[in-house]
Amino acid sequence: MSRLRALTLAGLLCASAVLLSGLSFPVGPTRCFPFQHAVNVVAGVLLGPWWAAGAAFTAALIRNLLGTGTPFAFPGSIPGALAVGLAWRLFRHDGAALAEPLGTGLVGALLSASVVAPALGKSVGLTVFMPAFLASSLPGSIVGLLVLTTLRRLGLRGDVGRRCDENKKGSLPL
């Protein structure tokens, strides 16, 4: 996949996350947004970990600028996108979608509780972030898996995935 195609697909996925950002619910200091996690799954599989993380960062930034996100959107989305992309590279199996809750629910919650919350002057522990992030990322990863399954059945996913595999320019270097 050329860098232009990867950038275009990342932009479309980011735009879909931003457009669906109104469908979120507040939990403590965060806003849980399952569709971001669905986008992370699709981006991680189709684009790889670095493009997926870039799309997650961009969506979180735009959501914060529009007022539909919180600073917790960054640690709540980027680790999950990275986890899916890395899991897909390792296993090449749809089960990579389940890495999203691991990245978000564990790593993202830990970053939120230990870095972001104290920086914002909030005293919120891991016991608040982990259930909130898992409540958002588990259904989101299932939706993302359903989207990938639908793309494969329509014959679209294989074409995009094959292009990513044949041309490593679609993935950013470590």
N, C-alpha and C positions, 0 to 999 in steps of 0.2 A: 504494500500500500504506500503510495507516495505521501510525502509530508503534507501536501495540500489536501489530499483526500482524508488523511487522519485528522488534520486541523478542522476540516469541514464537518466531519462526523462528530468530533469532540464538541464543536460549536453547536451543532444541532442537539446533541444530548444535553449540553449545558442549558440551552434555551428551553428544552422540554422540562428540565428540572425547575427552572425559574418560573415558567408558566404554570406549573402545577404546585408552586410553593404556597398557594392559598389554602391547599388541602393539608393543613398541619394542625397539631393540637398541642397546647401548652402542658408541660410537665415540669414543675419546679421552675428553675431559671432557664430552661431550654424550651424549644419548640420542636416537637417530634414531627418528622417529615418523611414518611415511608417511601415516597416516590424518589427522593434523593438516593436512597439505597438501591432502588430498582435501577436507576440510571447508573449507579456505580457498578452494579453487576454487569449490565450490558456493556458499559465502557471498558471494564476490566477484561472481559472476554474478547471483545472486538478490537480494542485498541492497545491493550497491554497496560502494565501498571503505571507507567509515567504519564502517558496521555490521560488515563483515567483519573489519576491524582490531579493533573492540571485542570481537567474539566470539573472535578469536585471543588477545587479551590476557587475556580472562576464562578461557579454557581453559588458557592457560599458567599463570595465577595459581593456579587450582584444582589443576592437576597438580603444581605446586610445593608447595602446601600438603598435598597427599596423599602426597608423596614419590615420585611417578612421573615427575616432571620435574626439570629443572635450570634454573638462571638463564639458560642459553642458549636456553631455550624461547621467551623473549620476542623476541630478535632473530632467532630461527630460525623464527618464524611470522608476526609482524605485518607485516614488509615484503612477504612473499609474498602475504598477503591484500590488502594495499593495491595491489600490482602487478596482481593479477587484476582487482580492482574497477575500477581506472583503465583497464586495457587493454580491459575489456568496454565501458566507457563510450565509449572512443575508436573501437573497431572493430566492436562488436556481432557478434563472430564467436567460435566455439568455440575458436579458436586462442588466445584470451585465457587459457586454462588454462595455456599454456606460459609465461606471464609469472610464474607462481608460482616455478619454479626460478630465474628471473632475479632476482626480489625476494629469495628466500631464499638461493640459492646465491651471489649476488654481494653484495647490500646486507647481508643478514643475516650472512653470513660476515665481511664487513668490520667490521660493528658488533661482532660477537663477538670478533674478534681485536684490535680497537683500543680498545674501551671495556669490554666485560664481562669478558674474561679478565684484563686488568690490574687491574680493580677487585676481582677475586677473588684476586689475587695469583698468577695462573697465567701462565706464559710460553708461550703457545701461539700459533702463527702462523696466518696466512691459509691456508697450505698444508695445515693440518689441518682447518680448518673448512669450506673450500670443497668438498673431495671428500665430506666427511661430510654436509653439508647437501644437496648435489646427489644423493647416494645415497639420501637420504630424500625429497627434493622431486620428483625426476623420476618415480618410480613413484607417488607420492602424487597428483601432478597428473594422471597418466593415469587413476588410479582415479576422481578427481573428474570428469574428462571423461566417463568411462563412466557415472557417476551422473547427470550432466546429460543425457547422451544417453538414458538410460533414462527419466528424468523427462519428457523431451520426447516420447518414444514413448508413454508412458502418458497424455500430454495434461496433465500437471501443471505442467511448467516454463513453458509458454507463458502460462498463466493467471497465475502468480506474476510472471513477467517483465513482462507487459503491465500489471499493476497497479502495478509499480514505475515503469514508464515514464510511465503516465498521471498518477500522483500523486507528485510529487517529495518529498512529506513523508516517504517511506520512506528517503530519503538525508539524512544529516546535512550541513549546509553546511560549506564549506571553513573 
